[in-house]
Each structure stands twice: as structure tokens, then as C-alpha cells.
Amino acid sequence: MIKVSDHARQKAIQLMTEDGFDPAEDYIRVGVKSGGCSGLEYVLGFDNKKNETDQIFEDNNIKIIIEKKSMLYLAGTVLEYSGGLNGKGFVFNNPNAARTCGCGESFSL
């Protein structure tokens, strides 16, 4: 469903630990909501609870939780981490996105 690059895995483990989450047990919650300059906006955070409408995936020893309504938008996405000159943070490489904004935080289909 969602792939996690090695660099994103390392950074996720570091940040989860710093925020009091256990990377072996807890999740990265990924989703999509209306908003952003392109129409849809990515949502990313850490969580230790699963809701009824969530699906759990694991890649590169990282557990990812996605609410069912976001799955269609995120199929095949690769979660990367960029530390380049344009800022640093998690980046979504989404093959479903027809258009993305300059900052990479929103997209449209």
C-alpha cells in the first residue's frame, strides 16, 4: 500500500522515540483531507490507537495506519524524508497525483 524509504524509516524511528512513541508497537498515521492549494492535503502523525475504519500496513519495519477513505488516494505512495535546501520533512511520492503544489503538501487527482 505505502512504501517507506530507508531514510524515512530512520527519521520516523527517531521522531517517534523523541515524542514518546514505541516504533515497534505504534503507528505512523497517514491520511488525506480536503485543503491545501491543490485541493487535497496530506496528513501525517504518530498514533498508538486503531479505529474501526483503519487499515494497518507495514513496510521497512514501520507500521502505517490509514483510514479507509484515504486509501484510494494513497495506493502506491512512497514515504520519503528530505533534508534538502527547500526544507526538511517527510515527502509523499504519490503516483496517483495528477498535480502537486510547490511545497509538496497538497495534490489533486
N, CA and C atoms as an extended XYZ file, in Angstrom:
327
Properties=species:S:1:pos:R:3:atomname:S:1:resname:S:1:resid:I:1 pbc="F F F"
N         0.819       -1.191        0.000 N   MET     1
C         0.000        0.000        0.000 CA  MET     1
C         0.861        1.252        0.000 C   MET     1
N         1.592        1.502        1.097 N   ILE     2
C         2.541        2.609        1.178 CA  ILE     2
C         3.907        2.019        1.480 C   ILE     2
N         4.884        2.463        0.740 N   LYS     3
C         6.270        2.042        0.971 CA  LYS     3
C         6.969        3.113        1.794 C   LYS     3
N         7.959        2.706        2.577 N   VAL     4
C         8.730        3.622        3.407 CA  VAL     4
C        10.196        3.488        3.023 C   VAL     4
N        10.802        4.591        2.589 N   SER     5
C        12.216        4.555        2.215 CA  SER     5
C        13.068        4.352        3.465 C   SER     5
N        14.316        3.947        3.267 N   ASP     6
C        15.226        3.727        4.398 CA  ASP     6
C        15.433        5.012        5.204 C   ASP     6
N        15.626        6.132        4.507 N   HIS     7
C        15.855        7.399        5.197 CA  HIS     7
C        14.608        7.815        5.986 C   HIS     7
N        13.420        7.621        5.420 N   ALA     8
C        12.175        7.937        6.127 CA  ALA     8
C        12.010        7.025        7.339 C   ALA     8
N        12.384        5.765        7.213 N   ARG     9
C        12.298        4.828        8.346 CA  ARG     9
C        13.180        5.299        9.491 C   ARG     9
N        14.419        5.651        9.183 N   GLN    10
C        15.345        6.104       10.219 CA  GLN    10
C        14.819        7.344       10.929 C   GLN    10
N        14.315        8.302       10.150 N   LYS    11
C        13.814        9.546       10.733 CA  LYS    11
C        12.533        9.298       11.527 C   LYS    11
N        11.668        8.428       11.037 N   ALA    12
C        10.435        8.109       11.746 CA  ALA    12
C        10.740        7.481       13.099 C   ALA    12
N        11.670        6.547       13.135 N   ILE    13
C        12.051        5.906       14.395 CA  ILE    13
C        12.584        6.942       15.374 C   ILE    13
N        13.439        7.835       14.891 N   GLN    14
C        13.998        8.881       15.741 CA  GLN    14
C        12.904        9.792       16.298 C   GLN    14
N        12.027       10.280       15.433 N   LEU    15
C        10.987       11.216       15.856 CA  LEU    15
C         9.936       10.557       16.749 C   LEU    15
N         9.576        9.311       16.425 N   MET    16
C         8.618        8.605       17.267 CA  MET    16
C         9.169        8.427       18.683 C   MET    16
N        10.420        8.050       18.776 N   THR    17
C        11.057        7.851       20.077 CA  THR    17
C        11.107        9.166       20.854 C   THR    17
N        11.485       10.250       20.161 N   GLU    18
C        11.541       11.564       20.815 CA  GLU    18
C        10.174       12.010       21.321 C   GLU    18
N         9.106       11.610       20.622 N   ASP    19
C         7.747       12.001       21.008 CA  ASP    19
C         7.083       11.012       21.969 C   ASP    19
N         7.839       10.011       22.430 N   GLY    20
C         7.305        9.080       23.418 CA  GLY    20
C         6.543        7.903       22.833 C   GLY    20
N         6.675        7.664       21.545 N   PHE    21
C         6.035        6.519       20.912 CA  PHE    21
C         7.051        5.389       20.759 C   PHE    21
N         6.558        4.170       20.701 N   ASP    22
C         7.401        2.991       20.511 CA  ASP    22
C         7.309        2.564       19.051 C   ASP    22
N         8.370        2.770       18.274 N   PRO    23
C         8.319        2.427       16.845 CA  PRO    23
C         8.006        0.955       16.566 C   PRO    23
N         8.265        0.083       17.522 N   ALA    24
C         7.978       -1.340       17.326 CA  ALA    24
C         6.495       -1.649       17.511 C   ALA    24
N         5.772       -0.803       18.238 N   GLU    25
C         4.368       -1.053       18.552 CA  GLU    25
C         3.406       -0.028       17.968 C   GLU    25
N         3.828        1.226       17.882 N   ASP    26
C         2.938        2.316       17.482 CA  ASP    26
C         3.002        2.560       15.974 C   ASP    26
N         2.202        3.506       15.498 N   TYR    27
C         1.973        3.692       14.070 CA  TYR    27
C         2.321        5.096       13.592 C   TYR    27
N         2.581        5.176       12.304 N   ILE    28
C         2.532        6.455       11.606 CA  ILE    28
C         1.145        6.501       10.978 C   ILE    28
N         0.378        7.513       11.339 N   ARG    29
C        -0.960        7.674       10.762 CA  ARG    29
C        -0.835        8.592        9.554 C   ARG    29
N        -1.276        8.075        8.402 N   VAL    30
C        -1.229        8.826        7.150 CA  VAL    30
C        -2.650        8.960        6.625 C   VAL    30
N        -2.978       10.139        6.129 N   GLY    31
C        -4.307       10.357        5.601 CA  GLY    31
C        -4.341       11.479        4.594 C   GLY    31
N        -5.533       11.728        4.096 N   VAL    32
C        -5.777       12.789        3.124 CA  VAL    32
C        -7.025       13.540        3.578 C   VAL    32
N        -6.985       14.865        3.481 N   LYS    33
C        -8.161       15.669        3.793 CA  LYS    33
C        -8.285       16.778        2.754 C   LYS    33
N        -9.453       17.364        2.665 N   SER    34
C        -9.671       18.485        1.758 CA  SER    34
C        -8.866       19.669        2.253 C   SER    34
N        -8.250       20.385        1.289 N   GLY    35
C        -7.490       21.573        1.658 CA  GLY    35
C        -6.234       21.701        0.837 C   GLY    35
N        -5.401       22.623        1.216 N   GLY    36
C        -4.162       22.873        0.502 CA  GLY    36
C        -4.422       23.592       -0.798 C   GLY    36
N        -3.386       24.025       -1.437 N   CYS    37
C        -3.544       24.819       -2.662 CA  CYS    37
C        -3.900       23.972       -3.880 C   CYS    37
N        -3.807       22.654       -3.783 N   SER    38
C        -4.154       21.795       -4.919 CA  SER    38
C        -5.452       21.025       -4.708 C   SER    38
N        -6.100       21.175       -3.558 N   GLY    39
C        -7.401       20.539       -3.341 CA  GLY    39
C        -7.415       19.459       -2.281 C   GLY    39
N        -6.370       18.658       -2.209 N   LEU    40
C        -6.262       17.609       -1.193 CA  LEU    40
C        -4.941       17.787       -0.458 C   LEU    40
N        -4.950       17.500        0.830 N   GLU    41
C        -3.774       17.733        1.648 CA  GLU    41
C        -3.411       16.457        2.407 C   GLU    41
N        -2.118       16.169        2.480 N   TYR    42
C        -1.645       15.014        3.239 CA  TYR    42
C        -1.688       15.320        4.732 C   TYR    42
N        -1.970       14.280        5.518 N   VAL    43
C        -1.948       14.365        6.970 CA  VAL    43
C        -1.025       13.254        7.460 C   VAL    43
N        -0.120       13.599        8.374 N   LEU    44
C         0.821       12.619        8.892 CA  LEU    44
C         1.042       12.893       10.370 C   LEU    44
N         1.028       11.845       11.168 N   GLY    45
C         1.279       11.981       12.600 CA  GLY    45
C         1.553       10.613       13.194 C   GLY    45
N         1.797       10.578       14.482 N   PHE    46
C         2.037        9.327       15.186 CA  PHE    46
C         0.806        8.986       16.007 C   PHE    46
N         0.550        7.694       16.172 N   ASP    47
C        -0.645        7.266       16.894 CA  ASP    47
C        -0.375        5.912       17.544 C   ASP    47
N        -1.101        5.648       18.616 N   ASN    48
C        -0.999        4.334       19.266 CA  ASN    48
C        -2.363        3.663       19.387 C   ASN    48
N        -3.355        4.217       18.660 N   LYS    49
C        -4.708        3.656       18.687 CA  LYS    49
C        -5.181        3.352       17.272 C   LYS    49
N        -5.936        2.258       17.146 N   LYS    50
C        -6.526        1.870       15.870 CA  LYS    50
C        -8.030        2.043       15.966 C   LYS    50
N        -8.613        2.697       14.977 N   ASN    51
C       -10.057        2.868       14.900 CA  ASN    51
C       -10.665        1.773       14.020 C   ASN    51
N       -11.981        1.620       14.085 N   GLU    52
C       -12.674        0.597       13.279 CA  GLU    52
C       -12.464        0.781       11.786 C   GLU    52
N       -12.336        2.014       11.351 N   THR    53
C       -12.225        2.292        9.913 CA  THR    53
C       -10.777        2.347        9.428 C   THR    53
N        -9.837        1.917       10.248 N   ASP    54
C        -8.416        1.959        9.893 CA  ASP    54
C        -7.934        0.640        9.291 C   ASP    54
N        -6.961        0.763        8.411 N   GLN    55
C        -6.238       -0.384        7.884 CA  GLN    55
C        -4.777       -0.225        8.287 C   GLN    55
N        -4.137       -1.325        8.650 N   ILE    56
C        -2.738       -1.289        9.064 CA  ILE    56
C        -1.892       -1.971        7.997 C   ILE    56
N        -0.786       -1.325        7.649 N   PHE    57
C         0.186       -1.861        6.703 CA  PHE    57
C         1.554       -1.755        7.360 C   PHE    57
N         2.475       -2.578        6.917 N   GLU    58
C         3.838       -2.486        7.430 CA  GLU    58
C         4.809       -2.571        6.273 C   GLU    58
N         5.781       -1.657        6.283 N   ASP    59
C         6.847       -1.688        5.295 CA  ASP    59
C         8.125       -1.198        5.960 C   ASP    59
N         9.214       -1.866        5.690 N   ASN    60
C        10.518       -1.473        6.200 CA  ASN    60
C        10.492       -1.333        7.730 C   ASN    60
N         9.772       -2.243        8.384 N   ASN    61
C         9.641       -2.298        9.844 CA  ASN    61
C         8.950       -1.072       10.440 C   ASN    61
N         8.139       -0.385        9.646 N   ILE    62
C         7.337        0.739       10.122 CA  ILE    62
C         5.866        0.386        9.919 C   ILE    62
N         5.083        0.539       10.976 N   LYS    63
C         3.647        0.279       10.886 CA  LYS    63
C         2.946        1.570       10.482 C   LYS    63
N         2.124        1.468        9.464 N   ILE    64
C         1.386        2.616        8.946 CA  ILE    64
C        -0.091        2.327        9.087 C   ILE    64
N        -0.822        3.309        9.569 N   ILE    65
C        -2.255        3.168        9.742 CA  ILE    65
C        -2.937        4.217        8.857 C   ILE    65
N        -3.935        3.753        8.104 N   ILE    66
C        -4.635        4.627        7.165 CA  ILE    66
C        -6.131        4.414        7.320 C   ILE    66
N        -6.864        5.514        7.449 N   GLU    67
C        -8.314        5.414        7.465 CA  GLU    67
C        -8.777        4.981        6.070 C   GLU    67
N        -9.771        4.103        6.011 N   LYS    68
C       -10.205        3.515        4.739 CA  LYS    68
C       -10.494        4.549        3.658 C   LYS    68
N       -11.093        5.691        4.013 N   LYS    69
C       -11.458        6.667        2.992 CA  LYS    69
C       -10.242        7.317        2.329 C   LYS    69
N        -9.069        7.235        2.942 N   SER    70
C        -7.852        7.805        2.356 CA  SER    70
C        -7.083        6.816        1.489 C   SER    70
N        -7.432        5.535        1.574 N   MET    71
C        -6.643        4.503        0.896 CA  MET    71
C        -6.601        4.682       -0.618 C   MET    71
N        -7.709        5.049       -1.223 N   LEU    72
C        -7.763        5.219       -2.674 CA  LEU    72
C        -6.757        6.257       -3.152 C   LEU    72
N        -6.585        7.315       -2.377 N   TYR    73
C        -5.690        8.405       -2.755 CA  TYR    73
C        -4.213        8.061       -2.553 C   TYR    73
N        -3.931        7.093       -1.686 N   LEU    74
C        -2.557        6.837       -1.271 CA  LEU    74
C        -1.948        5.553       -1.824 C   LEU    74
N        -2.702        4.776       -2.571 N   ALA    75
C        -2.195        3.493       -3.091 CA  ALA    75
C        -0.923        3.715       -3.902 C   ALA    75
N         0.125        2.992       -3.550 N   GLY    76
C         1.382        3.058       -4.287 CA  GLY    76
C         2.310        4.186       -3.864 C   GLY    76
N         1.923        4.958       -2.860 N   THR    77
C         2.737        6.096       -2.415 CA  THR    77
C         3.992        5.613       -1.697 C   THR    77
N         5.072        6.358       -1.881 N   VAL    78
C         6.316        6.106       -1.159 CA  VAL    78
C         6.551        7.275       -0.214 C   VAL    78
N         6.724        6.965        1.058 N   LEU    79
C         7.033        7.979        2.055 CA  LEU    79
C         8.542        8.136        2.107 C   LEU    79
N         9.001        9.345        1.826 N   GLU    80
C        10.430        9.662        1.819 CA  GLU    80
C        10.693       10.719        2.877 C   GLU    80
N        11.963       10.962        3.155 N   TYR    81
C        12.341       12.066        4.033 CA  TYR    81
C        13.387       12.884        3.309 C   TYR    81
N        13.165       14.189        3.256 N   SER    82
C        14.084       15.090        2.562 CA  SER    82
C        14.698       16.059        3.554 C   SER    82
N        15.978       16.209        3.480 N   GLY    83
C        16.674       17.173        4.326 CA  GLY    83
C        17.360       18.228        3.485 C   GLY    83
N        16.827       18.491        2.296 N   GLY    84
C        17.462       19.396        1.341 CA  GLY    84
C        17.292       20.861        1.672 C   GLY    84
N        17.734       21.696        0.759 N   LEU    85
C        17.708       23.145        0.937 CA  LEU    85
C        16.296       23.718        0.984 C   LEU    85
N        15.337       23.038        0.401 N   ASN    86
C        13.959       23.522        0.386 CA  ASN    86
C        13.214       23.193        1.677 C   ASN    86
N        13.930       22.845        2.681 N   GLY    87
C        13.300       22.466        3.946 CA  GLY    87
C        13.419       20.986        4.150 C   GLY    87
N        13.135       20.561        5.355 N   LYS    88
C        13.217       19.132        5.597 CA  LYS    88
C        11.926       18.628        6.191 C   LYS    88
N        11.659       17.396        5.891 N   GLY    89
C        10.450       16.775        6.378 CA  GLY    89
C        10.085       15.580        5.525 C   GLY    89
N         8.971       14.963        5.875 N   PHE    90
C         8.502       13.813        5.135 CA  PHE    90
C         7.885       14.272        3.823 C   PHE    90
N         8.116       13.489        2.778 N   VAL    91
C         7.652       13.802        1.430 CA  VAL    91
C         6.876       12.599        0.916 C   VAL    91
N         5.739       12.868        0.278 N   PHE    92
C         4.920       11.816       -0.314 CA  PHE    92
C         5.170       11.773       -1.806 C   PHE    92
N         5.684       10.661       -2.304 N   ASN    93
C         5.809       10.445       -3.748 CA  ASN    93
C         4.614        9.598       -4.160 C   ASN    93
N         3.585       10.288       -4.656 N   ASN    94
C         2.290        9.675       -4.901 CA  ASN    94
C         2.046        9.540       -6.407 C   ASN    94
N         1.996        8.295       -6.923 N   PRO    95
C         1.771        8.107       -8.357 CA  PRO    95
C         0.355        8.472       -8.800 C   PRO    95
N        -0.567        8.652       -7.858 N   ASN    96
C        -1.948        8.997       -8.181 CA  ASN    96
C        -2.149       10.492       -8.379 C   ASN    96
N        -1.195       11.289       -7.939 N   ALA    97
C        -1.335       12.741       -8.001 CA  ALA    97
C        -1.115       13.239       -9.422 C   ALA    97
N        -2.130       13.895       -9.976 N   ALA    98
C        -2.009       14.484      -11.313 CA  ALA    98
C        -1.286       15.818      -11.233 C   ALA    98
N        -1.424       16.499      -10.091 N   ARG    99
C        -0.798       17.803       -9.903 CA  ARG    99
C        -0.469       17.960       -8.428 C   ARG    99
N         0.685       18.535       -8.132 N   THR   100
C         1.066       18.817       -6.756 CA  THR   100
C         1.426       20.292       -6.636 C   THR   100
N         1.367       20.792       -5.413 N   CYS   101
C         1.753       22.191       -5.198 CA  CYS   101
C         3.264       22.271       -5.058 C   CYS   101
N         3.791       23.467       -5.031 N   GLY   102
C         5.235       23.669       -4.936 CA  GLY   102
C         5.848       23.123       -3.668 C   GLY   102
N         5.105       23.160       -2.566 N   CYS   103
C         5.663       22.688       -1.294 CA  CYS   103
C         5.518       21.177       -1.133 C   CYS   103
N         4.717       20.532       -1.978 N   GLY   104
C         4.557       19.086       -1.914 CA  GLY   104
C         3.618       18.597       -0.836 C   GLY   104
N         2.899       19.501       -0.177 N   GLU   105
C         1.998       19.097        0.896 CA  GLU   105
C         0.568       18.885        0.430 C   GLU   105
N         0.255       19.273       -0.815 N   SER   106
C        -1.092       19.037       -1.316 CA  SER   106
C        -1.017       18.554       -2.755 C   SER   106
N        -2.151       17.989       -3.214 N   PHE   107
C        -2.176       17.406       -4.555 CA  PHE   107
C        -3.612       17.359       -5.049 C   PHE   107
N        -3.751       17.043       -6.325 N   SER   108
C        -5.069       16.782       -6.894 CA  SER   108
C        -4.974       15.558       -7.779 C   SER   108
N        -6.105       14.942       -8.040 N   LEU   109
C        -6.137       13.742       -8.875 CA  LEU   109
C        -6.503       14.078      -10.291 C   LEU   109
